[in-house]
Amino acid sequence: MNRPCPQCGSTETGPSFTFDWDKDDTGQVIARNPFFACVDCEHAWQVNMVLVVGHPTGLDNSESINRFVEAVEKGPTS
């Protein structure tokens, strides 16, 4: 994901889990402020971002982008 580990500097990192996510009626899953983990040193930290973690087939690109923008603008559900 190109997010270097703040502890060891490794780029072998990626999202691991989140507490704040939404699944819309099409099945698209949006995650907010996920935790990332480092493969090398196993350090975990939270990143302030929004990303699509599940994308169903059948949505065209413009529909998918519009739903993502709506989810970001809506903010957290909790």
Beta strands, then each sheet from edge to edge (+ up, - down):
strand 1: 13-17
strand 2: 20-23
strand 3: 29-32
strand 4: 35-38
strand 5: 44-46
strand 6: 50-54
sheet 1: 1+ 4- 5+
sheet 2: 2+ 3- 6+
end
